[in-house]
Amino acid sequence: MKKNLLRYALIAVILCQSFAYLIADDEEDDPLNPKIKKTPFLVGPVIGYNKVMHSVTLETSNIDAVPCPSFQNGSSNGFFVGASAEFLLGGPKNSKSSVIVRLLYNTFPAKMEQQSFNAGTGGLPSVKPDGTSILTDVLYTNAIAYNTISLDLAYKFNFMDNLGVVAGPTFDYAMTATQNQRTSLISDPKDGAAFKMVSAADQAKLGISYTDFANPAAGTAPKTIIVKQGDIPGKQSLRVALKLGLQYEILTKGGMIIVPGIAYNFGVTNVDDHSWKVSAIQIGVDVRFAIK
């Protein structure tokens, strides 16, 4: 994974620099100094944090015989890394607006949980080592991995000297869109409660498997059922979102510009073929260098 991230970041930087040079070559020379172009490009790396929010309702089990609650939304922490290119509109000295292109690797994970307590009617049937049946408290979890290669297009307007608003669309290609849904017993270790295993044929029919065995050597007395694992059903390759945020520019003595910013990434299209949307609050830093 680390090697892949480094590879994507390097490709992004090379693409942004190549794009900047290609456009810069089309600019006319400044008549007072033919070797310097009128309008510089700013390019550099980007890194940041995603506070991810998934809006969806999912069933917690595909076992029809077991009445289970539903997952209601989910959230987690992710990150983004990549490169940006900014084209100043109106010249470098008087420009208050610009167009920004960013190529990013984004992670938009989520963790969903539901808990069922044994209050006379709750819990799932389980068995003790002596064969006695009991109702046991249950924790339902679903770990979502949703990672994308993203292309951001934004218009920036500085309404104050160094403070500007940015807005525009983002187009995401889903590289990973998987889930890992589990049902786990929450019980006192002393009672040794475990799920009663069904046959291998029934496991295949139900699409389930077992893990977290009380007796790992024998592969018996499982405390967790892996209910669903793999690609999200009906996953869509393209996600489209709208971003709105603020950026503050800090110019250093060496000419480098440090740009911290915050934006809301609002998902417009669905992750799947129904109504599963992903949004995020994105906090990050762009580091930009002028190419004249």
N, C-alpha and C positions, 0 to 999 in steps of 0.2 A: 504493500500500500504506500509506504513512504517513497519508494522508488517511483511509483506511478505519479504521485503528487509532484515530485521534483521534475519529472519528465513533462507533465502538463504545464507547470509554472515556466519551465525553460522555453517550451514551444510558444506559450503566450507572450513572453517577453520578446522573442525573435519576431513573431508576427506583428506585434505592435510597433517595434522599431522599423521593420521593413515597410509597414504601411505608412509610417511617419515620413520616412525618406522618400518614398514614392510620391506622396502628395507634395512634400516640400520642393521636389524637383520641378513641379508644375507652377510654382509661384514665381512671379517676376522678381528680378533683382531690385534692390533698393538703389536708385540712381546715384545716391551719395556714397554708397559702398556696395559695389556689384557682388562682392563675395558673401554678403550677408542677406538672407532672405527676409522679406517683410514680416511674415507671421510665423512664429515658432510653434512647434508641437511640443507637448509635454508628455513624456512617457515614463513608466516605472512600475514597480511591483505593487500589489494590493494584498492585504491580509485583514481578516476580521472574524467576528463572532456572530453566529446566528442563534437567536432565541426563537425556536421553531414551534409552530402551532398547527396541528392537523385537525380539520373539522370534518368529522365522519361519525356515523353510527354503524358498528359492526357487531354481529353475533359472536358470542364468546365460545361457541362450540358447534361442531358439525355432527354431534351425536344427538339425533332427534329424540331419543328416549330420555335425555337428561335436560330438565328445564334450567336454563342458565340466563343470567342477565346479559345486557348488551354493553359493549364498550361505547362510551360517549366521549369522543374527541381524545386528544393526546398531545403531549408536548415533550420537548427535550432540548438539549444544547448541541449546536453544530458549529461549523466554521466555513470560511471561504478563503481561497488563495488564488492569485492569478496576476494579471497585468492590465494596465489601462493606458489609453492614448487620449489626450485632450487637444482639441483644435480651438484656439482662441479666435473669436469672431470680432472684427473691428480693429485688429492690430494689437500687439503686445502691450503698448503703453496705455491705451484708452479702453481696452476691452473690459466689458462688464458681463459678457456672456460667452458661452462656449458649448461645444458639442463633445461629449465624452463617450468613448467606446471602451468596454471592459470585457475581457475574456476570463472567466472564473471557473474554478472547481468548487461546487457547493455541496455541503452535506446538510440534509434536512431530516434528521432522525426523529423518532417519537417513541415514547413508552406509554402504553395503555394498561390500566389496572382496574379490576373489579374484585371485590371480596364478598364472599358469602359465608355468613356465620350460622352455626348450628344453634338455632333458638327454638328447637322443637320441630320446625318445618324446614329449616335451612340445612346447608351442608350436603355432601355427597356420600353415598354408601361406600364404606371401606371395611376392611377386615383386619382383625388383630391376628397375631401369630397363632393363637389357639383356634382361629376360625370364626370367632364371634364377630357378627356384623354390627357396625356402629355408623353414626352420621358424623362426618368430620368437616371442620371449617375448610374452606377452599379459597385459594388465591388464583385468579385468572389474570394472565399477563399476555401482552402482545408487543414484541419488539419490532419496530419498523425501521428499515434501512432504505433511505431514499436519497441517492446521490446523483448530481447532475453536472454536465458541462453547460455553462451559462454564457449567453451573450447579452450584455447590457447596453442599451442605447439611451443616452440621457442628454437633456438640455439643461444647462446651468445658467442661472442669472444671479449675479451678486447685487443684492439690494442694499448691502453695506460694503464697506471697503474690502473686507476679507471674508464676509459671511454671505453664503449664497444658498439658494434653493435649487434642488435638482429633481427632475421628473422625467419619466420615460418608461418604455416597455422593456421587459426582459424575456428572452426566449431560452428555455432550458431543455436540454436533451437528457432524458433519464437513463443513466448508465446502470443504476441499481434501483430496483423497486421490489423489495422483498419483505416478508413478515415471518415471525416465529412466535406462534401462539401456543401457550402452555397452560395447563390446569394442574395446580400443585396442592397437595394436602397440607393444611396447617394443623399440626397435632402435637400433643405432648410426646416427646421422644420415648417416654416410659411406656406408652400404650402400644407403640410399634405399628400403628395403623398404616395400611398401604392399600393401593388399588388392587382389585382382583383382576388379574391379567386374562384377556380373551385370547383365543387362538391366533396363530400367525395369519390364517386365512381371514379371520374377522378383522384383524388389524389392517390388512391390506384393503379389505372392503370398506372400512370406515375411514381409511387414510390417516391412521394414528400410529404412534409408536410410544415406547416407554423409556424413561430415564430416571436418574436419581434413585437407584436401587438401595434398599436397606441391606440387601445381601449382594454386593456387587459381584463376588466370585461366582455365585450361582445364577446371577441375573434374575433374581426374584424379589418380590415385595417392592414394586416401584411406587414412588411417592409423587411422580410427575408424569403426566401424559402430554406428549407433543401432539397437539391437535391439528395445527396447520403449519406448514413450513415450505418456504419457496417463494416464487414470484407472486405478487399481488394479482388476483384474478382480474382480467380485463384491464391490465395496466396500459397506460398511454405513454408513448415515447416522447411526446412534446408537451411541455407545460409552458403556458403564457401567463405572465404576471405584469402588474403595474407597480412602479416604485416611485415613492415620493419621500424626499428627505432634505437634510441640511448638511452643508460642508463648510468647514472653516480652514482658510489657507494660512499657513505659517511659512514665511520666507526666511531661509537661513542665510548666513553670510556667504556660504559657498555657492549660492544659487539654487540649492535644492529646495523644493517645496514639500512640506509635510501637511497632509490634508486629512485630519480626522473628520469623521462624518457618521451620521445616523440616518437610517431610512426604513420605511415600512414597505415590505415586499408582499403585495396583496395578490394571492393566486386567483386568476380569472378562470382558467380551465381546470379540469379534474385530473386527479392522479389515475383514477380508474374510469370505467365506462358508466359510472353512476354519478355520485355527488360527493366525492372525496376531494377536498381542497386542502392545499398547503400554503400557509403564509408565514412570514418571519419578520422579526425586528432585527435589523442588521446594523451592527456597530463595527466600524473598521477604520483603517488608516491607508491612504494612498500616499506613496512617495513618488514625486514626479521631478523629472529633469528636463530642461528645455533643450530642444534640438532646433538650431537656427539654420 
